[in-house]
Amino acid sequence: MAATASTAANPFKITGGAVSTSTEITAKTMTIQAIVWYGITTAGHLLSVIDRGGNTIWKCRAVEAGNDSIIFPLGLPVSGVSCDDMDSGELYIYGK
């Protein structure tokens, strides 16, 4: 199943399966308040979030299944956000 990005409300939510190619979350400039990776199914799964220029915003490898990975880069300004790798779970990006 292909991943889908729901961006109508805060937080932005990416769901629906593994992401192996870049899924655009937003092309707009925004300020990230928090990123939460929820529902990880397997230790070793990867998550990568990048900006429009391909620069890494957050890259994470799950330590074990069932743990949530959370980062709070309060006030991180970015131009465009994409998820270019998510092996399982759901991704929530809180912004303003």
Contacts in CASP RR format, 6 or more apart in sequence:
PFRMAT RR
TARGET T0000
AUTHOR 0000-0000-0000
METHOD contacts of the structure
MODEL  1
MAATASTAANPFKITGGAVSTSTEITAKTMTIQAIVWYGITTAGHLLSVI
DRGGNTIWKCRAVEAGNDSIIFPLGLPVSGVSCDDMDSGELYIYGK
1 16 0 8 1.000
1 17 0 8 1.000
2 16 0 8 1.000
2 17 0 8 1.000
3 14 0 8 1.000
3 15 0 8 1.000
3 16 0 8 1.000
3 17 0 8 1.000
3 18 0 8 1.000
3 19 0 8 1.000
3 23 0 8 1.000
3 83 0 8 1.000
3 86 0 8 1.000
4 14 0 8 1.000
4 15 0 8 1.000
4 16 0 8 1.000
5 12 0 8 1.000
5 13 0 8 1.000
5 14 0 8 1.000
5 23 0 8 1.000
5 24 0 8 1.000
5 25 0 8 1.000
5 83 0 8 1.000
6 12 0 8 1.000
6 13 0 8 1.000
6 14 0 8 1.000
6 15 0 8 1.000
7 25 0 8 1.000
7 26 0 8 1.000
10 94 0 8 1.000
10 95 0 8 1.000
10 96 0 8 1.000
11 34 0 8 1.000
11 36 0 8 1.000
11 92 0 8 1.000
11 93 0 8 1.000
11 94 0 8 1.000
11 95 0 8 1.000
12 25 0 8 1.000
12 26 0 8 1.000
12 81 0 8 1.000
12 92 0 8 1.000
12 93 0 8 1.000
12 95 0 8 1.000
13 90 0 8 1.000
13 91 0 8 1.000
13 92 0 8 1.000
14 23 0 8 1.000
14 25 0 8 1.000
14 83 0 8 1.000
14 86 0 8 1.000
14 90 0 8 1.000
14 91 0 8 1.000
14 92 0 8 1.000
14 93 0 8 1.000
15 89 0 8 1.000
15 90 0 8 1.000
15 91 0 8 1.000
16 90 0 8 1.000
17 86 0 8 1.000
17 88 0 8 1.000
17 89 0 8 1.000
18 86 0 8 1.000
18 87 0 8 1.000
18 88 0 8 1.000
19 83 0 8 1.000
19 84 0 8 1.000
19 85 0 8 1.000
19 86 0 8 1.000
20 85 0 8 1.000
21 84 0 8 1.000
22 50 0 8 1.000
22 82 0 8 1.000
22 83 0 8 1.000
22 84 0 8 1.000
23 82 0 8 1.000
23 83 0 8 1.000
23 84 0 8 1.000
24 80 0 8 1.000
24 81 0 8 1.000
24 82 0 8 1.000
25 80 0 8 1.000
25 81 0 8 1.000
25 82 0 8 1.000
25 83 0 8 1.000
25 93 0 8 1.000
26 80 0 8 1.000
26 81 0 8 1.000
27 52 0 8 1.000
27 80 0 8 1.000
28 80 0 8 1.000
29 77 0 8 1.000
29 78 0 8 1.000
29 79 0 8 1.000
29 80 0 8 1.000
30 77 0 8 1.000
30 78 0 8 1.000
30 80 0 8 1.000
30 81 0 8 1.000
30 95 0 8 1.000
30 96 0 8 1.000
31 75 0 8 1.000
31 76 0 8 1.000
31 77 0 8 1.000
31 78 0 8 1.000
31 95 0 8 1.000
31 96 0 8 1.000
32 57 0 8 1.000
32 73 0 8 1.000
32 75 0 8 1.000
32 76 0 8 1.000
32 77 0 8 1.000
32 78 0 8 1.000
32 81 0 8 1.000
32 93 0 8 1.000
32 94 0 8 1.000
32 95 0 8 1.000
33 72 0 8 1.000
33 73 0 8 1.000
33 74 0 8 1.000
33 75 0 8 1.000
33 94 0 8 1.000
33 95 0 8 1.000
33 96 0 8 1.000
34 70 0 8 1.000
34 71 0 8 1.000
34 72 0 8 1.000
34 73 0 8 1.000
34 74 0 8 1.000
34 92 0 8 1.000
34 93 0 8 1.000
34 94 0 8 1.000
34 95 0 8 1.000
35 49 0 8 1.000
35 57 0 8 1.000
35 58 0 8 1.000
35 70 0 8 1.000
35 71 0 8 1.000
35 73 0 8 1.000
35 91 0 8 1.000
35 92 0 8 1.000
35 93 0 8 1.000
35 94 0 8 1.000
36 68 0 8 1.000
36 69 0 8 1.000
36 70 0 8 1.000
36 91 0 8 1.000
36 92 0 8 1.000
36 94 0 8 1.000
37 47 0 8 1.000
37 60 0 8 1.000
37 62 0 8 1.000
37 68 0 8 1.000
37 69 0 8 1.000
37 70 0 8 1.000
37 86 0 8 1.000
37 89 0 8 1.000
37 90 0 8 1.000
37 91 0 8 1.000
37 92 0 8 1.000
38 68 0 8 1.000
38 89 0 8 1.000
38 90 0 8 1.000
38 91 0 8 1.000
38 92 0 8 1.000
39 66 0 8 1.000
39 68 0 8 1.000
39 88 0 8 1.000
39 89 0 8 1.000
39 90 0 8 1.000
40 62 0 8 1.000
40 65 0 8 1.000
40 66 0 8 1.000
40 67 0 8 1.000
40 68 0 8 1.000
40 69 0 8 1.000
40 88 0 8 1.000
40 89 0 8 1.000
41 65 0 8 1.000
41 66 0 8 1.000
41 88 0 8 1.000
41 89 0 8 1.000
42 62 0 8 1.000
42 65 0 8 1.000
42 87 0 8 1.000
42 88 0 8 1.000
43 62 0 8 1.000
43 63 0 8 1.000
43 64 0 8 1.000
43 65 0 8 1.000
44 61 0 8 1.000
44 62 0 8 1.000
44 63 0 8 1.000
44 87 0 8 1.000
45 61 0 8 1.000
45 62 0 8 1.000
45 87 0 8 1.000
45 88 0 8 1.000
46 59 0 8 1.000
46 60 0 8 1.000
46 61 0 8 1.000
46 62 0 8 1.000
46 85 0 8 1.000
46 86 0 8 1.000
46 87 0 8 1.000
47 58 0 8 1.000
47 59 0 8 1.000
47 60 0 8 1.000
47 61 0 8 1.000
47 62 0 8 1.000
47 69 0 8 1.000
47 83 0 8 1.000
47 85 0 8 1.000
47 86 0 8 1.000
47 87 0 8 1.000
47 91 0 8 1.000
48 56 0 8 1.000
48 58 0 8 1.000
48 59 0 8 1.000
48 60 0 8 1.000
48 83 0 8 1.000
48 84 0 8 1.000
48 85 0 8 1.000
48 86 0 8 1.000
49 56 0 8 1.000
49 57 0 8 1.000
49 58 0 8 1.000
49 59 0 8 1.000
49 81 0 8 1.000
49 82 0 8 1.000
49 83 0 8 1.000
49 84 0 8 1.000
49 91 0 8 1.000
49 93 0 8 1.000
50 56 0 8 1.000
50 57 0 8 1.000
50 81 0 8 1.000
50 82 0 8 1.000
50 83 0 8 1.000
50 84 0 8 1.000
51 57 0 8 1.000
51 78 0 8 1.000
51 79 0 8 1.000
51 80 0 8 1.000
51 81 0 8 1.000
51 82 0 8 1.000
52 78 0 8 1.000
52 79 0 8 1.000
52 80 0 8 1.000
52 81 0 8 1.000
52 82 0 8 1.000
53 79 0 8 1.000
54 82 0 8 1.000
57 73 0 8 1.000
57 76 0 8 1.000
57 78 0 8 1.000
57 81 0 8 1.000
58 71 0 8 1.000
58 73 0 8 1.000
60 69 0 8 1.000
60 71 0 8 1.000
62 69 0 8 1.000
62 87 0 8 1.000
62 88 0 8 1.000
81 93 0 8 1.000
83 91 0 8 1.000
END
